[in-house]
Amino acid sequence: MRAEAKAAKLELTPAWVGALTSLADRVQRESDPAVAIRSVNRTLRMMPCVLQRLAAIRILAVGRLRVNGLSYGDIATATGLSKSRVAQLSAAATRASHANG
C-alpha cells in the first residue's frame, strides 16, 4: 500500500471532522457569548496535549527516516513537507535523541 493511502487511514476520520465542525457550528449559533467562550475554552484546552504528541511523533518519524538513509529531499518528496521543514524536524530529532541518551 502506498504511503499516501496508509496516511489517509491515520488521519482524522470523517466522523471526527464532522463532530468538530458540528461543535463549531453549535458554538457559533450560541446566543450567550460567555457560554460560547466557555465551550471553546474547554475544547482548546484539550488540543495542546494532542498536538504536542502528534508533533513528537512526526519528529521521531523524520529521525527514523534519516537513520534509514533518506536525504532531506527524499523525505520531502515522500511526506509533502518542504526540505527546510524536514531539516528543522531532523535537527529536532537529533536533539531528542541526544537528550534521551
Backbone as a printed PyTorch tensor [residue, N CA C, xyz], in Angstrom:
tensor([[[  0.8540,  -1.1810,   0.0000],
         [  0.0000,   0.0000,   0.0000],
         [  0.8970,   1.2410,   0.0000]],

        [[  0.5490,   2.2090,  -0.8070],
         [  1.3350,   3.4390,  -0.8910],
         [  1.2520,   4.2230,   0.4050]],

        [[  2.3160,   4.9940,   0.6600],
         [  2.3920,   5.7780,   1.8980],
         [  1.2150,   6.7360,   2.0180]],

        [[  0.8050,   7.3330,   0.9130],
         [ -0.3100,   8.2900,   0.9600],
         [ -1.6080,   7.6040,   1.3770]],

        [[ -1.8420,   6.4170,   0.8580],
         [ -3.0550,   5.6740,   1.2230],
         [ -3.0050,   5.2460,   2.6850]],

        [[ -1.8270,   4.8240,   3.1430],
         [ -1.6810,   4.4540,   4.5520],
         [ -1.9220,   5.6620,   5.4510]],

        [[ -1.3660,   6.8070,   5.0640],
         [ -1.5260,   8.0230,   5.8680],
         [ -2.9910,   8.4200,   5.9610]],

        [[ -3.7280,   8.2530,   4.8750],
         [ -5.1450,   8.6150,   4.8820],
         [ -5.9100,   7.8160,   5.9280]],

        [[ -5.4810,   6.5820,   6.1640],
         [ -6.1480,   5.7520,   7.1720],
         [ -5.8630,   6.2380,   8.5870]],

        [[ -4.8060,   7.0260,   8.7590],
         [ -4.4150,   7.5030,  10.0810],
         [ -4.8970,   8.9170,  10.3730]],

        [[ -5.4900,   9.5700,   9.4000],
         [ -5.9580,  10.9380,   9.5950],
         [ -7.2630,  10.9480,  10.3870]],

        [[ -7.6890,  12.1500,  10.7590],
         [ -8.9780,  12.2660,  11.4330],
         [-10.0510,  11.6150,  10.5730]],

        [[-10.8910,  10.8470,  11.2070],
         [-11.9660,  10.1910,  10.4740],
         [-13.0150,  11.2330,  10.0900]],

        [[-13.7970,  10.9350,   9.0640],
         [-14.8760,  11.8530,   8.7170],
         [-15.8040,  12.1270,   9.9040]],

        [[-15.9870,  11.1360,  10.7650],
         [-16.8470,  11.3380,  11.9410],
         [-16.2540,  12.3860,  12.8760]],

        [[-14.9380,  12.3360,  13.0760],
         [-14.2860,  13.3340,  13.9430],
         [-14.3610,  14.7240,  13.3250]],

        [[-14.0740,  14.8020,  12.0380],
         [-14.1530,  16.0980,  11.3570],
         [-15.5730,  16.6300,  11.4470]],

        [[-16.5470,  15.7560,  11.2350],
         [-17.9480,  16.1580,  11.3440],
         [-18.3030,  16.6240,  12.7380]],

        [[-17.7820,  15.9210,  13.7540],
         [-18.0670,  16.3050,  15.1410],
         [-17.4760,  17.6700,  15.4620]],

        [[-16.2490,  17.9210,  15.0200],
         [-15.6270,  19.2260,  15.2740],
         [-16.3500,  20.3400,  14.5260]],

        [[-16.7430,  20.0540,  13.2880],
         [-17.4910,  21.0400,  12.5080],
         [-18.8340,  21.3190,  13.1540]],

        [[-19.4980,  20.2760,  13.6030],
         [-20.7860,  20.4340,  14.2740],
         [-20.6390,  21.2500,  15.5560]],

        [[-19.5930,  20.9580,  16.3220],
         [-19.3380,  21.7290,  17.5420],
         [-19.1410,  23.2020,  17.2100]],

        [[-18.3200,  23.4810,  16.2030],
         [-18.0800,  24.8740,  15.8150],
         [-19.3800,  25.5500,  15.3870]],

        [[-20.2070,  24.8380,  14.6350],
         [-21.4900,  25.4010,  14.2020],
         [-22.3900,  25.7120,  15.3990]],

        [[-22.4640,  24.7780,  16.3570],
         [-23.3110,  24.9940,  17.5430],
         [-22.8020,  26.1640,  18.3780]],

        [[-21.4940,  26.2310,  18.5510],
         [-20.9170,  27.3260,  19.3420],
         [-21.1730,  28.6610,  18.6490]],

        [[-21.0350,  28.6740,  17.3330],
         [-21.2630,  29.9130,  16.5840],
         [-22.7100,  30.3820,  16.7130]],

        [[-23.6440,  29.4520,  16.8270],
         [-25.0590,  29.8200,  16.9540],
         [-25.4520,  30.1720,  18.3910]],

        [[-24.5890,  29.8840,  19.3550],
         [-24.9030,  30.1560,  20.7640],
         [-25.1410,  31.6560,  20.9560]],

        [[-26.2750,  31.9980,  21.5490],
         [-26.6280,  33.4140,  21.7140],
         [-25.8920,  34.0630,  22.8840]],

        [[-25.4520,  33.2690,  23.8450],
         [-24.7440,  33.8190,  25.0040],
         [-23.2360,  33.7280,  24.7560]],

        [[-22.5810,  34.8700,  24.5350],
         [-21.1430,  34.8470,  24.2490],
         [-20.3180,  34.1720,  25.3470]],

        [[-20.7150,  34.3280,  26.6040],
         [-19.9600,  33.7100,  27.6990],
         [-20.0220,  32.1880,  27.6080]],

        [[-21.1850,  31.6570,  27.2690],
         [-21.3300,  30.2060,  27.1070],
         [-20.4830,  29.7350,  25.9220]],

        [[-20.5160,  30.4810,  24.8360],
         [-19.7170,  30.1250,  23.6620],
         [-18.2310,  30.1050,  24.0120]],

        [[-17.7820,  31.1090,  24.7290],
         [-16.3660,  31.1860,  25.1030],
         [-15.9790,  30.0170,  25.9970]],

        [[-16.8300,  29.6860,  26.9700],
         [-16.5260,  28.5560,  27.8620],
         [-16.4170,  27.2460,  27.0760]],

        [[-17.2880,  27.0660,  26.1130],
         [-17.2440,  25.8630,  25.2890],
         [-15.9470,  25.8040,  24.4820]],

        [[-15.5990,  26.9190,  23.8700],
         [-14.3570,  26.9820,  23.0970],
         [-13.1590,  26.7370,  24.0120]],

        [[-13.1640,  27.3520,  25.1870],
         [-12.0490,  27.1740,  26.1260],
         [-11.8440,  25.7050,  26.4760]],

        [[-12.9320,  25.0030,  26.7920],
         [-12.8230,  23.5800,  27.1490],
         [-12.2360,  22.7720,  25.9950]],

        [[-12.6900,  23.0680,  24.8020],
         [-12.2030,  22.3320,  23.6350],
         [-10.7330,  22.6360,  23.3750]],

        [[-10.3730,  23.9100,  23.4150],
         [ -8.9930,  24.2900,  23.1250],
         [ -8.0150,  23.7970,  24.1860]],

        [[ -8.4680,  23.6600,  25.4250],
         [ -7.5840,  23.1450,  26.4820],
         [ -7.1370,  21.7160,  26.1890]],

        [[ -7.9520,  20.9640,  25.4740],
         [ -7.6010,  19.5840,  25.1320],
         [ -6.5850,  19.5100,  23.9930]],

        [[ -6.5710,  20.5020,  23.1500],
         [ -5.7930,  20.4310,  21.9180],
         [ -4.2740,  20.4270,  22.1070]],

        [[ -3.6930,  21.2450,  22.9760],
         [ -2.2260,  21.2860,  23.0450],
         [ -1.5790,  19.9330,  23.3230]],

        [[ -2.1480,  19.1520,  24.2100],
         [ -1.5610,  17.8370,  24.5230],
         [ -1.5700,  16.9370,  23.2950]],

        [[ -2.6760,  16.9360,  22.5980],
         [ -2.7860,  16.0980,  21.4010],
         [ -1.8280,  16.5950,  20.3240]],

        [[ -1.7800,  17.9140,  20.1210],
         [ -0.9020,  18.4720,  19.0930],
         [  0.5660,  18.2410,  19.4270]],

        [[  0.9480,  18.3700,  20.7000],
         [  2.3340,  18.1040,  21.0950],
         [  2.7000,  16.6470,  20.8430]],

        [[  1.7910,  15.7570,  21.1500],
         [  2.0580,  14.3350,  20.9180],
         [  2.2340,  14.0490,  19.4280]],

        [[  1.3520,  14.6140,  18.6040],
         [  1.4720,  14.4130,  17.1590],
         [  2.7710,  15.0080,  16.6280]],

        [[  3.1510,  16.1840,  17.1270],
         [  4.4030,  16.8140,  16.6990],
         [  5.5970,  15.9410,  17.0660]],

        [[  5.5850,  15.3700,  18.2630],
         [  6.6820,  14.4980,  18.6940],
         [  6.7560,  13.2480,  17.8240]],

        [[  5.6090,  12.6960,  17.4820],
         [  5.5770,  11.5170,  16.6110],
         [  6.1900,  11.8560,  15.2580]],

        [[  5.8540,  13.0330,  14.7270],
         [  6.3970,  13.4410,  13.4210],
         [  7.9060,  13.6250,  13.4970]],

        [[  8.3940,  14.2450,  14.5690],
         [  9.8370,  14.4400,  14.7280],
         [ 10.5550,  13.0940,  14.7620]],

        [[ 10.0440,  12.1790,  15.5650],
         [ 10.6770,  10.8610,  15.6640],
         [ 10.6290,  10.1130,  14.3330]],

        [[  9.5360,  10.2620,  13.5990],
         [  9.4130,   9.5930,  12.3010],
         [ 10.4300,  10.1460,  11.3050]],

        [[ 10.6280,  11.4620,  11.2950],
         [ 11.6510,  12.0510,  10.4220],
         [ 13.0260,  11.5270,  10.8310]],

        [[ 13.2690,  11.4540,  12.1240],
         [ 14.5360,  10.9090,  12.6010],
         [ 14.7640,   9.4800,  12.1300]],

        [[ 13.7160,   8.6720,  12.1720],
         [ 13.8300,   7.2810,  11.7010],
         [ 14.1480,   7.2240,  10.2110]],

        [[ 13.5060,   8.0960,   9.4400],
         [ 13.7850,   8.1230,   8.0020],
         [ 15.2320,   8.5270,   7.7330]],

        [[ 15.7330,   9.4880,   8.5010],
         [ 17.1320,   9.9090,   8.3380],
         [ 18.0810,   8.7700,   8.7050]],

        [[ 17.7880,   8.0740,   9.8130],
         [ 18.6230,   6.9340,  10.2210],
         [ 18.6120,   5.8560,   9.1390]],

        [[ 17.5010,   5.7270,   8.4470],
         [ 17.3880,   4.7440,   7.3630],
         [ 18.0620,   5.2090,   6.0780]],

        [[ 18.6950,   6.3940,   6.1210],
         [ 19.4920,   6.8500,   4.9910],
         [ 18.8050,   7.7720,   4.0110]],

        [[ 17.5900,   8.1900,   4.2910],
         [ 16.9140,   9.0880,   3.3600],
         [ 17.4590,  10.5060,   3.5030]],

        [[ 17.5820,  11.1760,   2.3780],
         [ 18.0230,  12.5720,   2.3710],
         [ 16.8410,  13.4800,   2.6960]],

        [[ 17.1460,  14.7490,   2.9510],
         [ 16.0660,  15.7150,   3.1790],
         [ 15.1180,  15.7300,   1.9830]],

        [[ 15.6880,  15.7060,   0.7880],
         [ 14.8690,  15.7130,  -0.4240],
         [ 13.9890,  14.4830,  -0.5450]],

        [[ 14.5620,  13.3210,  -0.2180],
         [ 13.7780,  12.0770,  -0.2510],
         [ 12.5930,  12.1580,   0.7060]],

        [[ 12.8740,  12.6450,   1.9190],
         [ 11.8190,  12.7440,   2.9320],
         [ 10.7730,  13.7630,   2.5050]],

        [[ 11.2280,  14.8850,   1.9540],
         [ 10.2890,  15.9170,   1.4980],
         [  9.3570,  15.3540,   0.4290]],

        [[  9.9170,  14.6350,  -0.5120],
         [  9.1060,  14.0420,  -1.5770],
         [  8.1160,  13.0230,  -1.0220]],

        [[  8.5720,  12.2080,  -0.0820],
         [  7.7230,  11.1490,   0.4680],
         [  6.6200,  11.6740,   1.3740]],

        [[  6.8570,  12.8330,   2.0070],
         [  5.9250,  13.3080,   3.0360],
         [  5.1380,  14.5540,   2.6740]],

        [[  5.5750,  15.2670,   1.6450],
         [  4.8980,  16.5180,   1.3050],
         [  5.3890,  17.7080,   2.1080]],

        [[  6.3950,  17.4930,   2.9560],
         [  6.9990,  18.6000,   3.6990],
         [  8.0240,  19.2940,   2.8120]],

        [[  8.3410,  20.5380,   3.1190],
         [  9.4250,  21.2100,   2.4040],
         [ 10.7590,  20.6760,   2.9180]],

        [[ 11.8080,  20.8110,   2.1070],
         [ 13.1230,  20.3540,   2.5550],
         [ 13.5820,  21.1280,   3.7850]],

        [[ 13.2560,  22.4110,   3.8520],
         [ 13.6740,  23.1870,   5.0250],
         [ 12.9500,  22.7040,   6.2800]],

        [[ 11.6850,  22.3220,   6.1530],
         [ 10.9560,  21.8070,   7.3200],
         [ 11.5130,  20.4420,   7.7260]],

        [[ 11.8570,  19.6280,   6.7510],
         [ 12.4770,  18.3380,   7.0530],
         [ 13.7790,  18.5580,   7.8150]],

        [[ 14.5700,  19.5450,   7.3910],
         [ 15.8290,  19.8430,   8.0810],
         [ 15.5680,  20.2510,   9.5280]],

        [[ 14.5530,  21.0860,   9.7430],
         [ 14.2130,  21.5060,  11.1070],
         [ 13.7890,  20.3120,  11.9580]],

        [[ 12.9330,  19.4720,  11.4080],
         [ 12.4520,  18.3040,  12.1520],
         [ 13.5760,  17.3020,  12.4000]],

        [[ 14.4710,  17.1750,  11.4320],
         [ 15.6090,  16.2820,  11.5960],
         [ 16.5150,  16.7720,  12.7230]],

        [[ 16.7420,  18.0780,  12.7790],
         [ 17.5510,  18.6500,  13.8600],
         [ 16.8760,  18.4130,  15.2080]],

        [[ 15.5670,  18.5590,  15.2550],
         [ 14.8270,  18.3070,  16.4980],
         [ 14.9360,  16.8370,  16.8930]],

        [[ 14.9050,  15.9460,  15.9130],
         [ 15.0380,  14.5160,  16.2020],
         [ 16.4240,  14.2090,  16.7560]],

        [[ 17.4370,  14.8600,  16.1900],
         [ 18.8030,  14.6660,  16.6820],
         [ 18.9270,  15.1540,  18.1140]],

        [[ 18.3600,  16.3330,  18.3930],
         [ 18.3960,  16.8620,  19.7650],
         [ 17.6760,  15.9190,  20.7280]],

        [[ 16.5280,  15.4130,  20.3120],
         [ 15.7620,  14.5000,  21.1690],
         [ 16.5390,  13.2130,  21.4160]],

        [[ 17.2140,  12.7320,  20.3840],
         [ 17.9970,  11.5090,  20.5130],
         [ 19.1480,  11.6960,  21.4970]],

        [[ 19.8290,  12.8440,  21.4090],
         [ 20.9370,  13.1350,  22.3270],
         [ 20.4340,  13.3380,  23.7500]],

        [[ 19.2690,  13.9360,  23.8870],
         [ 18.7110,  14.1920,  25.2230],
         [ 18.3040,  12.8920,  25.9130]],

        [[ 17.9300,  11.9040,  25.1170],
         [ 17.4730,  10.6240,  25.6800],
         [ 18.5930,   9.5990,  25.8000]],

        [[ 19.8080,  10.0430,  25.5670],
         [ 20.9400,   9.1440,  25.7760],
         [ 21.4460,   8.6070,  24.5150]]])
